[in-house]
Structures are given as C-alpha cells and as structure tokens.
Amino acid sequence: MTGWDKLVSAALLGTDRRPPSADDLPEAVRRDLDASDPVRLVLDAAALETTYRRAGRSPLKGLEPIEPPQGEDAPLIRPAAIGRLAMMLGGEQATVLGEWLRLVLDRGWAVPPEFLPALADFARGRTEYRALVAAAAGRRGPWLAELNPDWRFLALHNASDSEQDWTHGTPNQRRAWLIRTREQDPAAAREALAEVWPSEPAVVRAEFLALLTNNLSPADEDFCERALDDRAAEVRRTAAGLLARIPGSRYSARMAARVRECLAFEPGRVRVSLPRRLDDTMLRDGITAKPRLAIGEKAWWLRQILAAAALSVYDVRMVEAEVSGFDRALLLEALGDATVRERNAEWARALLTTKAASARLIAVLPPEEWAAAVGALGKGGELAQVVGGLPVPWPESLAVAMLDLLNRAGPDQGWARLASAVAQAVPVAALDHPITARAVDEEQTWRRRLIETLTFRREMYEELS
C-alpha cells in the first residue's frame, strides 16, 4: 500500500480506527507535516501530496522520439481562414464548422496540422463531424489515432482497401471497408457479408445489412429474402426495408396482396378492413406486433403494411377521398412513407395538399418547387418546423423567400426558430441578402444573430475562394 493509499484509508475509516502514517510519503512532503494531530496530519498530507504530484516528475530516460507523420501535398489555408477556424473552435459560430470543413476539402486546401488535435476533440463527441475531420486530417489521421484512443475515428477515412480490414479489422475498419467496397463493387460487398453472416452477432448483422442500401439492386433480393428468416427482429425489419426499395421484388408482391385484402378504393371513398391476425408470414416480412404509436394493434399492423407496399398498388386520388374503417391521418402517413421511399414527386404534390404536409415530402419535389410548397403552408409556427427539416443548402428561391419574410417581420421573438434554421440553410448565392445591411436594435436578438451568421458565412466563402 502506497503512502497515498494509507492516507485515503485513514480518511475513509477514521483516524481512530486507522491511524495515519506519513512514513511512505516523499521527503519533501513529510518535512512540513505535524504528526501530533492525526486529523491535521491527514488533511495537510493530502494537500501537500496533491501539490507535489501536480508539480511535475523526473524526466524519463531512454525514450525514442515519435516518428513524425507524412504531411499533405495540398496548400495550407490562408491566414484569414486560419483565424476563422480558431474562432469556431473557440466557440464562435461553431455550428458553421462542418460547412467550413466541406468547403476546405472541396477546394483542395489543407488544415494547419496544429489545429488537428482540437478538431479531433471537437468531433469526438459529435459523430456527424467525424468523417469531415478525418478527411481534413488526411495522412496524419492514422498517426494521431495511434497517439490517442479517443481519436480512433481519424484512421477510418485513410483505411486501406485490404481485405485484412474486413477479416481482422476493428468494427469501424470493417464497416469502412464494406462501405467502400459496396460503392466500388456491390456484388463483392454482398458476397463478403454473406460469407461471415452466420458468425456475426445480431446487432452487427443488422448494421452491416443496412449498408447495402447503397447501390441496392434486384441482384440483392435473394440475400435480403434469406435475411427475412433471421432470428433477430431488427435484422428482419432491416431486410424488409431493403426489399421494399427493390421494384418488383417478391416482398413487394406479398405486401400488395395484403393491401388488396384490406383496402378497397372507389371514387371519393376508401373502405378499409383491418387484418384479422398477425400470422407468421407477416412477422417474417418485418411487421411488428406491438404498436409504437398510440393506436390499436390491428391498426398498427395495417399502417406498416400500407407503408411498405409500392405506390403502384394505390390510386393517387385516394389522398382526397373519405376513409371508412381506418384513421385517415394514419393512411396519409403511411402513403407518405411510401412516397419518400420511392421519391415520387406526383404523390408528394398530392399529399402536400393535405394535413400530411412535411419537410420530407417537400424534399421529394424538384428544388425549384420548394419555395411554392413552403409558401402554401402559411406563416405560422409550423413553417419553422417544416423548413428546419429540409436538406441544406436550400435552393436560392426558397432562401430568398424566407429572408424576405424575416426582413419584413417584427421584433417578436417567435421568429427566432425560423431565423435559426434560415441562417444555416441559405446558399452562398443569397448570403448578401439586403437583410445583412440592416441596422438592428439590441432587443432584436434573433435578427442580430441571423445577420451575424450570414455575414460570418459570406466572409468564410470569400476567404476560401
């Protein structure tokens, strides 16, 4: 037991039960202690020993210097851009950092190496930034990852294409290998996954199976059909989601048959019959038994069936029809799921005329239609919720429309949520909107923050041009 351990033991058990001893403490600590009072001895020794430990240590000998990493060939960003990076890492306009990194990478610049540790720490707890920071680290990424286990993600972007990464790599290396291989040779990725499938745990099977979404084709149908027989429900649901995306799949045919059993359409009316029971074939196709929504079990089964079926089973006029035997809102939600999956603009336009309007449906439309679709929603609080869910950057027409709206708006703090979404979504072509030249009162917090962010982003683009 060390001298420090003895102090801790005396403090925990009490000096009566465990009299403190300073014999094992360093001489520099012992000489200033008064052993006549046990309580004082424990407190003084703890304070002095803590200071002693923090003061430093004797230099280690016989160490070899760390081999420096190979640098980048790209030119370093200019001094003004370096200053802006320091500002963002210091907390000013930090939400713009992802856009800044994408711009730097797209334009072929390199980040000064002294900023890479701070960027790695920033991305450590923000998974959405990891790929960007790993790309910015470049050839230094694996070197930094070896120095700090918290920065392991830096090695992923620069991982090799060797099959060793797949057969003997870490979980992240295997995932990265499968993603890259799926992009380059979809069949090879599928075959590699099929080979190891029986030995992988369920959570890994589900995660890796979901990666087949990239370059999904009818060639993947047989493998996904076999995955429907997996013992893990999450794997079955993942396989079902993939099969629903493959036009003309056997899964789609089964779902279409179920829809026809439960739903009948005639002009102006949709008649619905709920499924009588949840059979084994439905469970195999990923239909879950217990509702995740506050609805009855049978209604939940039907909602899943309706969402999984191809839109070709339906008539778009159903959107405006009365619904009997089922909640119309649930029907529209399910049709919305299918619309987003198939990226069907015709159905999106139809659904946007109902209360099912949402950002995910607007995003299905061609970008030139976004402004009109958002404008039809009105100017209430729902507007901020919808536009906040749209992919960024927005088309210029939508950005200008929202900035015009905010420029006319009064100082009411209710505009703050919309302003926050707009500040991050405006494309570079609209960053010099007239609102940025407007004088702002101190009370108009949301307007001031909007203008600051737009100005910050405009200057950022100018520095990296």
N, C-alpha and C positions, 0 to 999 in steps of 0.2 A: 504494500500500500504506500503510495507516494505521500509527501508532506501535504499536498493539496487535498488528497483524498481523506487524510486524517482530519483536516480542518472541516471538510464537508460533513464527515461522520459526527464530529463533536457538535456541529451546529444543528444537525438533524436529531440526534439522540439527547442532546443537552449536555452541558459541561459537567454536571454531576455524575451522569452515567458513563460518559466518555471524556475524561479529562483531556484537554487539547495538548498537543506537543508540537514544538517548533524545531525539533532536532533535525528533521529531514528537509527543512526549508533552506534555500540558499543563504549563504553568509550575509549577503547584502540586505536580506530581509530580517534575519534573526537579530542583528545588532541593534535594531531600533524597536524591539519588542519588549514589553514589560510582562514577565511571566507571573507576577504576583496576583493578577486578577484574571481568572480564566476567561471570563466573558470578554473583557477588553482584549485579551490575547487573541481570541478567535476573530474579532472584528478587525483589529489592527493588522493581523497577519493576512486576512483575506484581502484587505485594501492594498497592502504593500505588495503581496504576491501578484495580484492582478496588474498593478502598475509595472512590476518587474517583468512580467510576461509580455506586456504590450511594448516595453521599451526597446525590444529587439532581441537578437540572438547572435551567437557567434557565427561567423561565416563558415559555410560548408566548403570542404576542400575536395579536390579531385573530380570536379564536375566538368563535363564537356559542354561547350556552348551548343544551343539549339541550332540545328541547320536551318538557315533562312529559306523561306519558300520561294518558288519561282514567281516573278512578277508578271504583270499584264503587259500586253503589247499596245493596248488602246491608250490614247492620250488622257491625261487627268482632266477633270472638270476645271473650269476657270475659277479664280479666287472668289468672285462674287457668288458662284454656285456653292463653293465650299462653305462660305459664310452662311448661306441659306440652309445648308444641311445641318450645320451646327445649331442654328436657331430651332429647327424642327426637333432635333434630338434633345434640345434643352426644354422642349415642351411647347414652343410657339408654333401654332398651325400644324401640330403633329399628325392630324388626320390627312394631310396632303402628302405625307411621306411616301405612301405607296405609289401615287401618281408621279412623284418626282423620280422614284427609282425606275419606274417603267420608261419614263422619258429618257433618263440617262442611258439605260440599256438599249433602247430603240435607236438612239442617236450615236451609239458607239463610243461613249465616254467611259472612263474608269473612275471609280470612287477612291479617294486617297486611302491607303491602307491603314493609316492611324485611326480612321473612323470605323473600321470594320468590327472591332470588339463592341463598340457602342451600338452599332446596328444589330449585331448578333444578340446582344442583351435585349434590345427593343423587340426583336422578333421572337425571342424565346417563349414569351407568354402570349404571342399573337400569331397563331398559326397561319392566318391569311397573308402574312408578310414573309413567311419563311422562304418560299420559292424565289421571291424577288431578292431577298438579302443573300441567299445562296448564289444566285446568278451574279449579283454585284461583287461578291467575294471572289468569284472566278477560281483561278488556280490556287489561291490562298485558302479557299474554303476547307478542303480536307486537312490542311496543315493546322488551321485554327481548331477544327473539330477534334483533332488529336490532343490539343492542349487543354480543352475544357469540355467535359462530357455534356454540359448543358447546350453546347453548340453543335451537337451531332448532326443536326439537320443541314449544316453547311456542306457536308460531304455528299449530300444526295444529288445536287444539281450537276456535280462533276463526277458522278459514279461512272465506272467503266461499263461497257456493254458485255462484259464477260459473263458466261453462264454461271461462273462461280458465285456471282452476286445472287443469282436465283437459287442455286442449290445449297450454298453455305453462308449466304449473307445475313445481315440483321433484318428484322422485319421491314424497316424502312428501305434498305437496299433492295430487298426482294420486290417490294411494292414499286419502287422506282424502275427496276428492271422490267417488270410486267407492263408498266405504263409505256415505257419507251418501245418495247417490243410490239405491243399492241398497235402503236402508231405506225411502225415500220413493216411489220409482218403479222397481221391479225391472226392468221391461222396458226403460226408458230406460237404465239402467246396463248391461244386457246389450248393447243396441244400440250404445252408446258404445264398449264394449270390442270388439265385432265390427268396428267401423269402423277402429280403429287396430291390430287384431290382426296383420296381415301385417308391419307395420313395427316391432313390439316385439321386443326380444331374448328368448330363451327363458326366462331367469330371471324377467323381468317378466311374460311370458305366464302362467307357472305361478303366480306370486304373485297376479296380478290375477284369474286364473280361480278360485283358491281362495276369493276374496271372494264369489263367487256362492253360497256355502253359505248365506249369509243370505237368507231368503225364497226358497229353492230350490223350484221347482215343475216340473210337466210342460212348461211353456212354455219351459224352458231345455234340454230334451232335445236338440233339433236342433243347437243351438250346441255342446253338450258332445260330441255324436256327431262333429261335424266336428273338434273338438279331438283326438279319438282318432287322427286321421290326421296329427297334428303330428309333425314330425321329431325333436322333443326328448322323450326318455323321461319326464322329470319332468312335462311337460305332459300326456302320455298318462295317467300314473298319477293326476294330479290330476283329469283329466276322468273317469276310471274311478271314482274315489272319489265324485264328484258323482252320476254316473249310478246308482251302487249305492244312492243315497239316494232316488232317484225311483221310487216304486212303479209297477210295470207297465211300466218302460222296456224298450226293445229290448235294452239291455245286460243287464238282469236276466233276460230270457228266454234270452239266449245262455249266461249263467252257469248257469241252471237246467238247460239241456240238457247242459252239461258235467258237472254234478253227477250227473245221472241216468246218464250213461255210466260214471261211476267209482264210484258208491256204490249199494248195494242194502241195504234195511233189511227185516228180518223180526223179529218179536217176539223180543227177547233178543239179537239179533246184528246187527252192521253189517258187511257184506262190502265191501271196498274194492279197486279196481283202479287202479293208478297210471296217469297219462296216458302214452301211448307216446312222444309227441314234443311239442315246443313249436312249434306252427305259427304262421303269420303272423297269423291272426285272434286268437290268444291274446296275441301281442305287442301287437297293436293295442288290445286291451282292458286293457292295463296290466300283464299278467303279466310279471314279470321273470325272467330266465333263471338268474342266479346266486344261490344261497341267501344270505340274510343270517343264517341260523341254521345251527347245526352239524348239518345234515341233508342227505340226498341231493337232487340236483336235481329229480327227478321228485316226490319228497315235497314239496319246496318249491313246485313248480307247483300241486300239488293243494291244499296248505294255502291258497294265495292264492285259488284258485277257490272253495273251501268258505267262506272268509270273505266273499267278495264276493257270494255268492248270497243271495237273500232267504230268510228263515226259513220262509216258506210252503212251500219245497221239502222241508223236513225234517219229521220226527216228533219231538216233544219226548221221547218215550220212548227215543230214541237215547242220551240222556245217561246212562242206566243200563245200556245194552247192552254186551256184549262187542264188541270190534273186531278184525277179522282183516284182514291185508294192509296195515295202517297203524298208526302210533303213536296210541293212544287219547288221550294228552295233547295231541297236535297237533290232533286232531279237536275236542277240547273247547275249545282255544284259539281255533280258527277259528270255532266256533259262538259263543264269547264275543265275538269281534269283531263278528259279525253282530248279536248281541243288543244290544251297546252302540250300534251304529249305528242300530238300529230302536227303541231304548228299550223293549224288550219285557220287561215285568215277569214274565210267566209263565216265559219261558225263563231269566231271571235267577234266579228262585227255584229252578228245576231245576238249573242249573249250580252254584249255591251249595251244593248238597248233595255236590258232588264236590271234588276237589283243585284245581279251577279257580277256587275262591273268590278274589275280589279286590275291591279298593275300587271299581273301575269297574263291576263287576256290582252291588254293593250300592247304588251311586249311581243305578242304574236303578230301584230299588224306590221306592215311596212313602216319604217321610221317616219316617212313623210305624213303618215296618218295619225301619229301620236298626239300632235297638238290639238287637232279637232276632237279626238276621242277624249282627251283630258278636259278640254273646254266644255264638253257636253255634260260633265259631271257637276258643274256649278262651282261655287267659290267657298263652300263650307269646309269644316274640319276634315271631311272625307277626302278632300283634294290633296292635302298634305300626306295623308296615309297612302293614297294611290301612287302619287308621283314618287314618293320616297321609296317605293318598291321597284321602280323601273331601273333597268340596267343603265350604267353610266359609261361614257358621257352621253347626254341626251342629244337628239338631233337639234340643230340650231333653231328651227322653228319653234319647238317646244320650249327651249331655254329662253328665247326672246319673249315668248308669250308670258312665261312665269315671271321674268324680270320686269316686264311692263306692268304686270299685275301688282307686284311688290312695290314698284316705283309709285304707283297711284295709291297704295294702301296707306291708311292712317297709322299712328304710332301704337295701336293696340298690340299688346304682347301676344295675342292669339295668332299672329302671323309668324311667330318665331320658328315653329316647327317646319313650316313650308320654306322659310328662308334658309334654314339649316340644310335642308335637302337640296335646294337650288344651288347653294354655294359650292357644293362638291360636284354637282352634275353638269354644270354649264360647260360646253365645249370651248376650245380655245378661241374659236371664231367669234364668240359672244362675250368674251371676258372684258371687252372695252365698252360694254353697255353704258348708256348715259347715267344709270343709277350710280356708277362708281365715281362720278364727278359731283355728286350731290352732297351738300352740306348736311350734317346730321347733328341733331341735338343729343346731349348726353343721355336724355331719358329714353331715346330710341335704341335700346341695346341691340335688338335683333337686326336692325338696319345697319348699325355700325359694324357688327360682326360680319354681316353679309358682304359689305363693301371691303372690309379688311381682307377677307378670304379671297374675293375675286381679284383684288389688287395684288395680293401675295402670289396667286397662281399666275396672273399675267406676267409679273416680273420674273417668275420662275421660268416660264417658257422663253422669255426674252434672253435670259442668261444662258440657256442651254440651246439656243438656236444656232 
